[in-house]
Amino acid sequence: MPDTLSSTVSPLRSLEVLSQHEVNRLRDTSKTGLHDLLRRCALAVLSSGNMTDDSLALMETYHDFDIEVLQQDRGIRLKLSNAPAEAFVDGKMIRGIREHLSSVLRDIVYVYNEIQTHQRFDLSTGEGTTNAVFHILRKAAVLKPGRDPSIVVCWGGHSISREEYDYTKNVGYQLGLRDLDICTGCGPGAMKGPMKGANVAHAKQRRSEGRYLGISEPGIIAAEAPNPLVNELVVMPDIEKRLEAFVRVGHGIVIFPGGVGTAEEILYLLGILLHPDNADMALPLVFTGPASAADYFRRIDEFLGYTLGEAVRDKYRIIIDDPVEVARTLRKGVDEVTDFRLTHQDAFHFNWRLTVARDFQAPFEPTHQAMSDLALHREQPVHELAANLRRAFSGIVAGNVKEHGLRAIEAHGPFRLHAESELMRHLDELLGSFVAQGRMKLPGKAYEPCYRLA
């Protein structure tokens, strides 16, 4: 059994005060399920640094962990029972972990009280969904209208080689030297490296307010727990709102090597950029990695060219083994975003002008039936095909690391995907290359595919 510790702590920087009604909701699992959600997300935060990407195994390891919200006259406290001992030093919780735990509490309470059960947010419409994303980010104090564009979103795998990790650090360092901030999915690997590099660069530039923004969601946070460098954490209610948050707050995007999760993000972004309403949108996009990742991006490029057409290649640039050129490209691109927003009188802190089609907003529940029913053929607009491919990859991510996906695979076997023959061949080759390159699980773990191509 792992070492555990029980303690009581006060929240930091978030939701120091809750009503008795809110506290009761968090306690009552039977009616709202919020207690179980808080328990799972809190355990993920407290396990930061634990080398696992199996959320089900984490819950089983700490099966007796619990968290209780205590109401007091002068605020609230969090009572933790049998929490991972590595979250504490000499009996006191590490401050960064305490901040992350507070952010989890803030977002779970706010989303339930003000988004999911509030009539002013119609989550069945595009406008209502974007409005909800905006309010969640505003509540988390992520939107800072007084600052010039500087946020570079970095996507990539949590399971990458040491060489690739060091490369992400070098890119982050070069971005940081050019006064750019970092936003990632907040986990390990390609999500941690750019933040670590930028942190050193910001220190050299005496940039005291560097931003290391992490955006997660309950289904993935246990597999990709927030790394210690994250100084702004937001937990969105689902993967679709998480992805929309990235593209609304980011001023440029860098994509490092990864697996199906990274492919999902690529298809999401390109599907949006290929929408006719976004034809003139300024948003620099670079695919990059060390020399050893050249074949990875070649396969990605071939897959995108076949499925989405040659025009898709105009939306991104591939730069191999050159962190300085990546940073210069992003610095120039972010400056162009600044000019574009000024010309169109758009906000710097939230990209309202970007059209995100409903296909990219509606939550996708990857059941066996839903995965089998996906329309994977080229007789549809490219942005719609991108949306369906994104859903396919999202389902594979769920089957790989999310608790509900792992349980579904355990109960009913692998998901089955159906596609036209030539598209299926390209999909099979891409997924096969991910497995061969060890991009489906953490190093040292054999990968058992959660899907079958029919």
C-alpha positions as CSV (number, residue, x, y, z in Angstrom):
1,M,0.0,0.0,0.0
2,P,1.3,3.5,-0.8
3,D,2.0,6.0,2.0
4,T,-1.0,8.1,2.9
5,L,-1.8,11.0,5.2
6,S,-5.0,12.7,6.5
7,S,-5.2,16.4,7.0
8,T,-7.5,19.4,6.9
9,V,-6.6,22.5,4.7
10,S,-8.1,25.8,3.7
11,P,-8.5,26.7,0.0
12,L,-6.1,29.1,-1.6
13,R,-7.1,31.9,-4.1
14,S,-10.4,30.2,-5.0
15,L,-13.8,29.8,-3.4
16,E,-12.8,30.6,0.2
17,V,-16.5,30.9,1.0
18,L,-19.3,28.6,0.0
19,S,-23.0,28.6,1.0
20,Q,-24.4,25.8,3.2
21,H,-26.5,24.8,0.1
22,E,-23.3,24.4,-2.0
23,V,-21.5,22.4,0.7
24,N,-24.5,20.1,1.0
25,R,-24.4,19.5,-2.8
26,L,-20.8,18.6,-2.7
27,R,-21.5,16.1,0.2
28,D,-24.5,14.5,-1.4
29,T,-23.3,11.9,-3.9
30,S,-26.7,10.3,-4.4
31,K,-28.4,13.4,-5.9
32,T,-25.7,15.4,-7.8
33,G,-22.7,13.2,-8.1
34,L,-20.5,16.2,-7.3
35,H,-18.8,14.5,-4.4
36,D,-17.5,11.7,-6.6
37,L,-16.4,14.1,-9.2
38,L,-14.5,16.2,-6.6
39,R,-13.0,13.1,-5.1
40,R,-11.6,11.9,-8.5
41,C,-10.2,15.3,-9.5
42,A,-8.8,16.0,-6.1
43,L,-7.0,12.6,-6.0
44,A,-5.5,13.4,-9.5
45,V,-4.1,16.7,-8.2
46,L,-2.8,15.2,-5.0
47,S,-1.0,12.5,-7.1
48,S,0.9,15.0,-9.3
49,G,4.2,13.4,-10.3
50,N,2.9,9.8,-10.0
51,M,3.9,8.1,-13.2
52,T,0.6,6.6,-14.3
53,D,-1.8,7.3,-17.1
54,D,-4.4,4.8,-15.9
55,S,-7.1,6.7,-14.0
56,L,-8.9,3.5,-13.0
57,A,-5.7,2.1,-11.5
58,L,-5.2,5.3,-9.6
59,M,-8.6,5.2,-8.0
60,E,-8.1,1.5,-7.1
61,T,-4.7,2.3,-5.5
62,Y,-6.2,5.0,-3.3
63,H,-9.7,3.4,-2.9
64,D,-10.0,4.6,0.7
65,F,-9.2,8.3,-0.2
66,D,-11.9,10.7,0.6
67,I,-12.5,14.5,0.6
68,E,-15.1,16.4,2.6
69,V,-16.0,20.1,2.5
70,L,-16.5,21.5,6.0
71,Q,-18.6,24.6,6.5
72,Q,-17.3,27.0,9.1
73,D,-18.4,30.5,10.2
74,R,-15.1,32.0,8.8
75,G,-15.0,30.0,5.6
76,I,-14.6,26.4,4.5
77,R,-12.0,23.8,5.0
78,L,-11.2,20.6,3.1
79,K,-10.9,17.4,5.1
80,L,-8.7,14.8,3.4
81,S,-8.6,11.2,4.4
82,N,-5.9,8.8,3.3
83,A,-4.4,11.2,0.7
84,P,-1.1,10.5,-1.1
85,A,1.7,11.4,1.2
86,E,3.8,12.9,-1.5
87,A,1.4,15.9,-1.6
88,F,2.8,17.0,1.8
89,V,6.1,18.1,3.3
90,D,6.5,17.6,7.1
91,G,2.7,17.3,7.4
92,K,1.8,20.4,5.4
93,M,0.4,20.3,1.9
94,I,2.7,21.7,-0.8
95,R,1.4,25.2,-1.7
96,G,1.1,24.6,-5.4
97,I,-0.9,21.4,-4.9
98,R,-3.1,23.3,-2.5
99,E,-3.7,26.0,-5.1
100,H,-4.6,23.3,-7.7
101,L,-6.9,21.6,-5.3
102,S,-8.7,24.9,-4.7
103,S,-9.0,25.5,-8.5
104,V,-10.7,22.1,-8.9
105,L,-13.2,22.9,-6.1
106,R,-13.9,26.3,-7.7
107,D,-14.5,25.0,-11.2
108,I,-16.7,22.0,-10.1
109,V,-18.9,24.2,-8.0
110,Y,-19.1,27.0,-10.5
111,V,-19.9,24.8,-13.5
112,Y,-22.6,22.9,-11.6
113,N,-24.3,25.9,-10.0
114,E,-23.9,28.5,-12.8
115,I,-23.5,26.6,-16.1
116,Q,-25.2,23.2,-16.0
117,T,-28.2,24.1,-13.9
118,H,-28.6,27.7,-15.0
119,Q,-31.2,28.7,-17.7
120,R,-29.2,31.6,-19.0
121,F,-26.7,29.1,-20.7
122,D,-28.3,27.1,-23.5
123,L,-25.7,24.5,-24.0
124,S,-27.6,23.1,-27.0
125,T,-26.6,26.1,-29.1
126,G,-23.2,27.3,-30.3
127,E,-23.7,30.8,-28.8
128,G,-24.7,29.4,-25.4
129,T,-21.8,27.0,-25.3
130,T,-19.2,29.7,-26.2
131,N,-20.8,32.0,-23.6
132,A,-20.4,29.2,-21.0
133,V,-16.7,28.7,-21.9
134,F,-16.1,32.4,-21.5
135,H,-17.7,32.6,-18.1
136,I,-15.8,29.6,-16.8
137,L,-12.5,31.1,-17.9
138,R,-13.5,34.5,-16.5
139,K,-14.4,33.0,-13.1
140,A,-11.0,31.4,-13.1
141,A,-9.4,34.8,-13.7
142,V,-7.7,33.5,-16.9
143,L,-9.0,36.4,-19.1
144,K,-6.7,39.4,-18.6
145,P,-7.8,42.2,-20.9
146,G,-5.0,44.5,-20.0
147,R,-2.3,42.3,-21.5
148,D,-1.0,42.1,-25.1
149,P,-1.4,38.8,-26.9
150,S,1.3,36.4,-25.7
151,I,-0.3,32.9,-25.1
152,V,1.2,30.0,-27.1
153,V,-0.8,26.8,-26.7
154,C,1.5,23.8,-26.7
155,W,-0.1,20.4,-27.5
156,G,1.7,17.0,-27.5
157,G,1.9,13.6,-25.9
158,H,2.2,12.9,-22.2
159,S,4.2,9.7,-23.2
160,I,7.2,10.9,-25.1
161,S,10.9,10.1,-25.2
162,R,13.6,12.0,-23.2
163,E,14.9,13.4,-26.4
164,E,11.5,14.8,-27.4
165,Y,10.9,16.1,-23.9
166,D,14.2,18.0,-23.9
167,Y,13.2,19.4,-27.3
168,T,9.9,20.7,-25.9
169,K,11.9,22.4,-23.1
170,N,14.2,24.1,-25.7
171,V,11.2,25.4,-27.6
172,G,9.6,26.7,-24.4
173,Y,12.9,28.4,-23.5
174,Q,13.1,30.2,-26.9
175,L,9.4,31.2,-26.6
176,G,10.0,32.5,-23.1
177,L,13.0,34.6,-24.2
178,R,10.6,36.3,-26.7
179,D,8.1,37.3,-23.9
180,L,5.6,34.6,-24.8
181,D,3.6,32.6,-22.2
182,I,2.7,29.0,-22.3
183,C,-0.7,27.2,-22.1
184,T,-0.9,23.4,-22.2
185,G,-3.1,20.5,-21.1
186,C,-1.2,20.8,-17.8
187,G,0.1,17.2,-17.6
188,P,3.6,15.7,-18.0
189,G,5.7,15.2,-21.2
190,A,5.0,17.8,-23.9
191,M,2.7,19.7,-21.5
192,K,5.4,20.1,-18.9
193,G,8.5,20.7,-21.0
194,P,7.5,24.0,-22.7
195,M,6.5,25.4,-19.3
196,K,9.8,24.4,-17.7
197,G,11.9,25.9,-20.5
198,A,9.8,29.1,-20.5
199,N,10.1,29.4,-16.8
200,V,13.9,29.6,-17.0
201,A,13.8,32.1,-19.9
202,H,11.3,34.3,-18.0
203,A,13.7,34.3,-15.1
204,K,16.6,35.4,-17.3
205,Q,14.4,38.1,-18.8
206,R,13.3,39.2,-15.3
207,R,9.7,38.6,-16.4
208,S,8.1,38.1,-13.0
209,E,4.5,37.5,-14.2
210,G,5.1,34.6,-16.6
211,R,1.9,32.6,-17.2
212,Y,1.8,28.8,-17.2
213,L,-1.8,28.1,-17.9
214,G,-3.1,24.5,-17.7
215,I,-6.6,23.5,-19.0
216,S,-7.9,20.1,-18.2
217,E,-11.2,18.3,-17.8
218,P,-12.5,15.6,-15.3
219,G,-12.1,12.6,-17.6
220,I,-8.5,13.2,-18.4
221,I,-7.1,14.9,-15.3
222,A,-6.2,11.6,-13.5
223,A,-4.2,10.5,-16.5
224,E,-2.6,13.9,-16.9
225,A,-2.4,15.4,-13.5
226,P,-1.3,19.1,-13.3
227,N,2.5,19.5,-13.3
228,P,4.0,21.7,-10.6
229,L,4.8,24.6,-13.0
230,V,1.1,25.3,-13.7
231,N,0.3,28.6,-12.0
232,E,-3.2,28.9,-13.4
233,L,-5.4,25.8,-13.6
234,V,-8.9,25.5,-15.1
235,V,-10.9,22.3,-15.2
236,M,-13.5,22.5,-18.0
237,P,-16.6,20.3,-17.8
238,D,-15.8,18.1,-20.9
239,I,-13.2,17.7,-23.6
240,E,-15.1,19.8,-26.2
241,K,-15.2,22.8,-23.9
242,R,-11.6,22.2,-23.0
243,L,-10.6,22.3,-26.7
244,E,-12.7,25.4,-27.3
245,A,-11.0,27.1,-24.3
246,F,-7.6,26.5,-25.9
247,V,-8.5,28.0,-29.2
248,R,-10.3,31.0,-27.7
249,V,-7.5,32.1,-25.4
250,G,-4.5,31.1,-27.5
251,H,-2.7,33.5,-29.8
252,G,-0.6,30.8,-31.5
253,I,-0.3,27.0,-31.4
254,V,2.7,24.6,-31.3
255,I,2.2,20.9,-31.7
256,F,4.8,18.4,-30.5
257,P,4.9,14.7,-31.1
258,G,2.1,12.7,-29.4
259,G,-0.4,10.0,-29.8
260,V,-4.1,9.8,-30.4
261,G,-4.9,12.7,-28.0
262,T,-2.6,15.0,-30.1
263,A,-4.2,13.7,-33.3
264,E,-7.6,14.6,-31.8
265,E,-6.4,18.1,-31.1
266,I,-4.9,18.5,-34.6
267,L,-8.2,17.4,-36.2
268,Y,-10.2,19.7,-33.9
269,L,-8.1,22.7,-34.8
270,L,-7.8,22.1,-38.5
271,G,-11.5,21.3,-38.8
272,I,-12.2,24.8,-37.3
273,L,-9.7,26.6,-39.5
274,L,-11.1,24.9,-42.6
275,H,-14.6,26.2,-41.9
276,P,-15.4,28.9,-44.6
277,D,-16.1,31.5,-41.9
278,N,-12.5,31.3,-40.6
279,A,-10.8,31.6,-44.0
280,D,-9.1,34.9,-43.0
281,M,-8.4,34.0,-39.3
282,A,-4.9,34.9,-38.0
283,L,-3.7,32.0,-35.9
284,P,-0.1,30.7,-36.4
285,L,0.3,26.9,-36.2
286,V,3.6,25.0,-36.2
287,F,4.2,21.3,-36.0
288,T,7.7,20.6,-34.5
289,G,10.0,18.0,-32.9
290,P,13.6,16.8,-32.9
291,A,15.1,15.1,-36.0
292,S,13.9,11.7,-34.7
293,A,10.3,13.0,-35.0
294,A,10.5,13.7,-38.7
295,D,8.8,10.5,-39.6
296,Y,6.0,11.1,-37.1
297,F,5.1,14.4,-38.7
298,R,5.5,13.0,-42.2
299,R,2.8,10.4,-41.4
300,I,0.5,13.1,-39.8
301,D,1.0,15.3,-42.9
302,E,0.2,12.4,-45.2
303,F,-2.9,11.5,-43.3
304,L,-4.2,15.1,-43.2
305,G,-3.5,15.6,-46.9
306,Y,-5.4,12.5,-47.8
307,T,-8.4,13.0,-45.5
308,L,-8.8,16.8,-45.6
309,G,-7.3,17.7,-48.9
310,E,-4.1,19.5,-50.1
311,A,-5.5,22.9,-48.9
312,V,-5.1,21.8,-45.3
313,R,-1.3,22.1,-45.6
314,D,-1.7,25.9,-46.0
315,K,-2.9,26.0,-42.4
316,Y,0.3,24.8,-40.7
317,R,4.1,24.8,-41.0
318,I,6.3,21.9,-40.1
319,I,9.7,22.8,-38.6
320,I,12.0,20.0,-37.6
321,D,14.9,20.3,-35.0
322,D,15.0,24.1,-34.9
323,P,13.6,25.6,-31.6
324,V,14.8,29.1,-32.5
325,E,13.0,29.1,-35.9
326,V,9.8,27.8,-34.1
327,A,10.0,30.7,-31.6
328,R,10.7,33.3,-34.2
329,T,7.7,32.0,-36.3
330,L,5.4,32.2,-33.3
331,R,6.7,35.6,-32.2
332,K,6.0,36.9,-35.7
333,G,2.6,35.1,-35.9
334,V,1.5,36.5,-32.5
335,D,2.4,40.0,-33.6
336,E,0.2,39.4,-36.7
337,V,-2.6,38.3,-34.5
338,T,-2.2,41.5,-32.5
339,D,-2.5,43.6,-35.7
340,F,-5.5,41.4,-36.9
341,R,-7.4,41.9,-33.6
342,L,-6.7,45.6,-33.7
343,T,-7.9,45.9,-37.3
344,H,-11.1,44.0,-36.5
345,Q,-11.5,45.6,-33.0
346,D,-11.5,42.1,-31.5
347,A,-10.6,41.3,-27.9
348,F,-7.0,40.2,-27.1
349,H,-8.1,37.9,-24.3
350,F,-10.8,35.9,-26.0
351,N,-11.2,35.1,-29.7
352,W,-14.9,35.9,-30.2
353,R,-14.6,36.1,-33.9
354,L,-13.6,32.5,-34.4
355,T,-16.4,30.3,-35.7
356,V,-16.6,26.9,-33.9
357,A,-19.2,24.7,-35.6
358,R,-21.7,22.8,-33.5
359,D,-20.1,19.5,-34.5
360,F,-17.0,20.5,-32.6
361,Q,-19.0,21.7,-29.5
362,A,-21.5,19.0,-28.8
363,P,-20.1,16.5,-26.2
364,F,-19.4,13.1,-27.7
365,E,-20.0,10.1,-25.5
366,P,-17.7,7.3,-26.9
367,T,-20.0,4.3,-26.5
368,H,-19.5,1.2,-28.6
369,Q,-22.6,2.2,-30.7
370,A,-21.5,5.8,-31.1
371,M,-18.0,4.8,-32.3
372,S,-19.4,2.3,-34.7
373,D,-21.9,4.8,-36.2
374,L,-19.3,7.5,-37.0
375,A,-19.3,8.7,-40.6
376,L,-15.7,8.1,-41.7
377,H,-15.8,8.8,-45.4
378,R,-14.8,11.6,-47.7
379,E,-18.3,12.3,-49.2
380,Q,-18.9,15.2,-46.8
381,P,-17.4,18.7,-46.2
382,V,-13.9,18.5,-44.9
383,H,-14.7,20.3,-41.7
384,E,-17.4,17.7,-41.0
385,L,-15.0,14.8,-41.7
386,A,-12.5,16.4,-39.4
387,A,-15.2,16.5,-36.7
388,N,-15.9,12.8,-37.1
389,L,-12.3,11.8,-37.2
390,R,-11.8,13.9,-34.0
391,R,-14.6,12.0,-32.4
392,A,-12.9,8.7,-33.4
393,F,-9.6,9.7,-31.8
394,S,-11.4,11.0,-28.7
395,G,-13.0,7.6,-28.2
396,I,-9.6,5.9,-28.5
397,V,-8.3,8.3,-25.9
398,A,-11.2,7.4,-23.6
399,G,-10.5,3.7,-24.1
400,N,-6.8,4.2,-23.3
401,V,-6.9,6.3,-20.2
402,K,-10.3,7.5,-19.0
403,E,-12.1,5.6,-16.3
404,H,-15.5,5.3,-18.1
405,G,-13.7,4.3,-21.3
406,L,-11.6,1.7,-19.6
407,R,-14.7,0.2,-17.9
408,A,-16.6,0.1,-21.2
409,I,-13.7,-1.7,-22.9
410,E,-13.4,-4.1,-20.0
411,A,-17.1,-4.9,-20.2
412,H,-17.7,-5.0,-24.0
413,G,-14.3,-5.4,-25.7
414,P,-12.6,-3.0,-28.1
415,F,-14.5,-0.3,-30.0
416,R,-15.1,-1.0,-33.7
417,L,-14.6,1.7,-36.3
418,H,-16.1,1.6,-39.8
419,A,-14.7,3.6,-42.7
420,E,-14.3,3.5,-46.5
421,S,-11.5,1.2,-47.4
422,E,-8.8,3.7,-48.5
423,L,-9.4,6.0,-45.6
424,M,-9.3,3.0,-43.3
425,R,-5.9,2.0,-44.7
426,H,-4.5,5.5,-43.9
427,L,-6.1,5.4,-40.4
428,D,-4.7,1.9,-39.8
429,E,-1.2,3.0,-40.8
430,L,-1.3,6.1,-38.6
431,L,-2.6,4.3,-35.5
432,G,-0.1,1.5,-36.2
433,S,2.8,4.0,-36.3
434,F,1.6,5.4,-32.9
435,V,1.7,1.9,-31.4
436,A,5.1,1.0,-32.9
437,Q,6.6,4.3,-31.7
438,G,5.3,3.7,-28.1
439,R,2.9,6.7,-28.2
440,M,-0.1,5.0,-26.7
441,K,1.0,4.3,-23.1
442,L,3.7,5.4,-20.8
443,P,7.2,3.9,-21.5
444,G,7.6,0.3,-20.2
445,K,3.9,-0.6,-20.5
446,A,2.6,-2.9,-23.2
447,Y,-0.3,-1.4,-25.2
448,E,-3.4,-3.4,-25.7
449,P,-5.5,-1.7,-28.5
450,C,-8.9,-0.5,-27.3
451,Y,-10.2,-0.4,-30.9
452,R,-10.7,-2.6,-34.0
453,L,-10.9,-1.3,-37.6
454,A,-13.7,-3.0,-39.4
